[in-house]
Amino acid sequence: MKSNWSPTLEIFEGHTLVTNGICGYIRHPMNVSQWLWGMAQILLLQNWLAGPLNLIYFIPVYILRVQAEEKMMLDTFGDPYREYMKKTGGVIPKL
């Protein structure tokens, strides 16, 4: 998975669809970490304004990025990615 990850949305030469490890349960593990970090800040920061601001900023960024990422992955991997989407949750694992 390491060679397939990038902070920007791009497909590399030889890019593969990773469906094992944590990616076998959720499609967006990096976004899960951001959600958890944002919720932890609300609990950990003593400033009741600064804590929620991270989530307020992250929510629209998350929505826009995930939409673009899902489209890019569907365009690149097609039906295998559709099947992967049926089996996994975006940020919450399917039971």
N, C-alpha and C positions, 0 to 999 in steps of 0.2 A: 504494500500500500504506500510506503514511503515515496517511491518513485512516481506514484500517480497523484500525489498531493501537491497543491499549489495554493498560495494565498489569493491568487487571482483565478478567475474562471477560464481555464484553458485545457485543451486536450493535447497531450504530448504524443510524439511518435512512439508507437508501441504501447500506448495507453491500454490498460485492461480494466475490465469491470471487476472490482473487488467485492466479493460477497461472503468472505469468511471473517473470523474474528468478531470484533464488535460490529463490523459492517454486516454481519449475518443477522443482526437484530434491529439495527437502526441505520438509516441511510445518511444521516448527517451528524456524525459523532462530534465534530468540532462545534457545531451549533449547540449541541446538548451542553457542552462545557461552558459556552457563553451564557446559556439560560441559567445553569446552576450558579455560575459566578455572579450573575446579576441578582439572583434571589439571595445569595449569600451576602452580597453587599448590603442589601436592605436590612438584614439581620445584624450584620457586623458593624456597620458605620453608625456612629452616634448622631450623625446629621441626618434627619429624616427627609431632607430634600435631596441630598447628594446620592443617597442609596437608590431611590427609585429612578433617578435621572438616567442611570445606565440602562435600565430596562426600557425606559421611554425612548431613548435613542436607538436601542438595539432592535426593537420590534419592527419598525419600518425597514431597516436595513436587512433584517432576517427575511421578511416577506419578499422583498425585491430580489435578494440574492438566491433564495431557494427556488423561486419561480424560474429565474434565469438558469440556474444550475440544473434543475429537473428538465427543462427544455433542451439544454445542451446535451445532457446524458441521453435523452430520448432520441435526439437527432443523431447522436454518435452510435449508440448501442441498440436502438430500436426495440424489438420484441424481447430480447433477453433482459433489458432494463425494465420493461413493462412487467414481466414476470417477477423480477426482483422487487418492484414496487408493491406487488400484490402480497409478497411474503414478509415484507419488513415495514416497520413504521418509520415515519420521518424522523422524529425526535423521541417518540415514545414507542417502545417495542410492542409489536403485536403479540397477543397471547394466544 
